C-alpha cells in the first residue's frame, strides 16, 4: 500500500469494537475478506447492507452471498493478484463503485440471499441499515 502511495486511500482495519462498526461501514466503499477460514462471514452481509462492495474468497460460504461482478467480487483464495485486479477496477471507476454499491440494490440482494438465515442473525445484520 505504501509502495504504491495509497496510504491515504486504503486503510487496513481489524478488531473493530461492535459499537464502532456501523460508522466504519458508513465511511467505506469496499470490504476485502482475506480470511481463508471463514464458514460464512457475517461481515459480508453487514457490509452489503451498508452499500459496501464485498470482495470474498471462493473457498467459503460467504461467496454464495455475492453475485460476482454485480453485487461484489469473488476471487480465488490466496490469489493476491486477483484481489489487486478487482481493487484496481474499482479504483478506476467511481461510477461503477456508485452503481455497484447502491444501497437499494444491495438490500434487495441481501434479503434474497439470506432467506434461510435465522431471525436473530438477520435482525443484527439489518440493524445496520
C-alpha positions as CSV (number, residue, x, y, z in Angstrom):
1,X,0.0,0.0,0.0
2,X,2.8,2.4,1.0
3,X,4.9,1.5,-2.0
4,X,2.0,2.4,-4.3
5,X,1.4,5.7,-2.4
6,X,-2.1,4.6,-1.4
7,X,-2.0,5.1,2.3
8,X,-4.5,8.0,2.2
9,X,-7.0,5.8,0.2
10,X,-6.5,2.3,1.7
11,X,-6.9,1.5,5.4
12,X,-6.4,-1.9,6.9
13,X,-8.7,-2.2,9.9
14,X,-9.1,-5.1,12.2
15,X,-10.7,-5.9,15.5
16,X,-13.3,-3.1,15.4
17,X,-15.5,-2.8,18.5
18,X,-19.1,-3.6,17.7
19,X,-20.2,-0.1,18.8
20,X,-18.0,1.4,16.1
21,X,-18.7,-0.9,13.2
22,X,-21.6,1.0,11.8
23,X,-19.5,4.1,11.4
24,X,-16.7,2.2,9.7
25,X,-19.1,0.8,7.1
26,X,-20.7,4.2,6.5
27,X,-17.3,5.5,5.6
28,X,-16.2,2.6,3.5
29,X,-16.5,1.7,-0.2
30,X,-15.1,-1.8,-0.2
31,X,-14.6,-4.7,2.2
32,X,-12.0,-7.4,1.4
33,X,-12.4,-10.6,3.2
34,X,-8.9,-12.2,3.2
35,X,-9.6,-14.9,5.7
36,X,-9.3,-18.5,4.4
37,X,-11.0,-19.9,7.5
38,X,-14.5,-18.3,7.4
39,X,-17.5,-20.6,7.1
40,X,-19.9,-17.7,6.2
41,X,-18.7,-14.3,7.4
42,X,-21.5,-12.0,8.7
43,X,-19.3,-9.1,7.9
44,X,-20.1,-9.6,4.2
45,X,-23.8,-9.2,5.0
46,X,-23.2,-6.2,7.2
47,X,-21.1,-4.5,4.5
48,X,-23.6,-5.2,1.8
49,X,-26.4,-3.8,3.9
50,X,-24.5,-0.5,4.0
51,X,-23.8,-0.5,0.3
52,X,-20.2,-1.5,0.8
53,X,-18.8,-3.7,-2.0
54,X,-17.6,-7.1,-0.8
55,X,-14.6,-8.9,-2.2
56,X,-14.5,-12.5,-0.9
57,X,-12.5,-15.7,-1.5
58,X,-14.2,-18.6,-3.3
59,X,-13.4,-21.2,-0.6
60,X,-16.2,-20.5,1.9
61,X,-19.9,-20.0,2.2
62,X,-19.5,-16.2,2.1
63,X,-19.1,-16.3,-1.7
64,X,-22.6,-17.6,-2.1
65,X,-24.0,-14.2,-0.9
66,X,-22.3,-12.4,-3.8
67,X,-23.2,-12.3,-7.5
68,X,-19.7,-12.0,-8.9
69,X,-19.2,-8.7,-10.8
70,X,-22.7,-7.5,-9.9
71,X,-23.0,-7.2,-6.2
72,X,-19.4,-7.7,-5.3
73,X,-16.4,-9.8,-6.4
74,X,-15.2,-13.3,-5.7
75,X,-11.5,-14.2,-6.0
76,X,-9.5,-17.4,-5.9
77,X,-8.4,-17.9,-2.3
78,X,-4.8,-16.9,-1.8
79,X,-4.5,-15.0,-5.1
80,X,-3.4,-11.5,-4.1
81,X,-3.1,-10.6,-7.8
82,X,-6.8,-11.2,-8.3
83,X,-7.7,-9.0,-5.3
84,X,-5.4,-6.3,-6.7
85,X,-7.1,-6.6,-10.1
86,X,-10.6,-6.2,-8.5
87,X,-9.5,-3.2,-6.4
88,X,-7.9,-1.6,-9.4
89,X,-11.1,-2.0,-11.4
90,X,-13.0,-0.3,-8.6
91,X,-10.4,2.5,-8.2
92,X,-10.6,3.3,-11.9
93,X,-14.3,3.9,-12.0
94,X,-16.2,5.9,-9.3
95,X,-19.4,5.5,-11.4
96,X,-19.0,1.7,-11.3
97,X,-18.5,1.8,-7.5
98,X,-21.6,4.0,-7.0
99,X,-23.7,1.7,-9.2
100,X,-22.5,-1.5,-7.6
101,X,-22.7,0.0,-4.1
102,X,-26.3,1.3,-4.4
103,X,-27.8,0.6,-1.0
104,X,-31.2,-0.3,-2.5
105,X,-29.7,-3.0,-4.8
106,X,-27.6,-4.4,-2.0
107,X,-30.5,-4.6,0.4
108,X,-32.7,-6.4,-2.2
109,X,-30.0,-8.9,-2.9
110,X,-29.3,-9.3,0.8
111,X,-32.9,-10.2,1.5
112,X,-33.0,-12.6,-1.3
113,X,-29.7,-14.3,-0.4
114,X,-30.4,-14.6,3.3
115,X,-33.8,-16.1,3.2
116,X,-32.5,-19.1,5.2
117,X,-30.6,-17.2,7.9
118,X,-32.1,-17.4,11.4
119,X,-34.1,-14.4,12.7
120,X,-31.6,-13.2,15.3
121,X,-28.7,-13.0,12.8
122,X,-30.9,-11.2,10.3
123,X,-32.0,-8.7,12.9
124,X,-28.4,-8.0,13.8
125,X,-27.4,-7.5,10.1
126,X,-30.4,-5.3,9.3
127,X,-29.8,-3.2,12.4
128,X,-27.0,-1.5,10.4
129,X,-29.4,-0.1,7.7
